[in-house]
Amino acid sequence: YSLDERVQLRPEWLPNSVVDTSVPIGQASFNARLRQQTLKVWLTNQTGYDLAMLNKRYIVHLSGNGSSIRLSNCTIEHKDYGQPDFVLTSLPMNFTGTSNPIVFNTDEFANLRVTWEMDEASGAMKIFTFIEGQLLGGCFDSDYRIAVSRVGYSGLQVPTDPY
C-alpha cells in the first residue's frame, strides 16, 4: 500500500483487506514518501474519522528531512484537532536498536512497518517502527492499552516535531 507526499491531515485508513491480515499478527507494512514532512501513523480501535477523532488513539510521528527518517514522537490523542488539548499524553520512547535516524532519501518511497503487541508480563502495549527492515525505535504504554483494530496514516505539510 503506498502513500504520496500529498497525504491529507485526515487519516487515510488502510484497506480492510490489509487490516484483516495485519491486525491478527500485530503489524502493518506500507510504502511511504515523507519528503520533508511529518507522517502520523494511527493505531486505533475505532472505524471512521469521527469516532477515531473522539476516542483514544496511538499516533506514531515519523519525520523526514530529505536525507533521513526518524521516530520523533509517540502520543495518545483523544480529541478532535480543533480542541487545544487533543494530545492526552506523550509515550515513553525506547530506542532498543538505534537512537540515530536512518539514512534514507525521503524523496523516495520507504518500506515502513509498524508493529504492536501487548506484553503480558509487563502489561504494556509496545509499538515498534521499522524503515527498510531496520529498527527505527519504539514506545510503550502501560496505562491506556488501547486495542488496535484499525491502522491509518495522515501527514502534516510542515514537520511540527523537532528534528
PyMOL commands that set and color helices and strands:
alter all, ss='L'
color gray80, all
select helices_A, chain A and resi 16-25+49-54
alter helices_A, ss='H'
color red, helices_A
select strands_A, chain A and resi 2-3+12-13+27-32+38-44+57-64+68-77+87-90+93-94+102-103+110-119+124-131+134-141+150-156
alter strands_A, ss='S'
color yellow, strands_A
deselect
rebuild
show_as cartoon
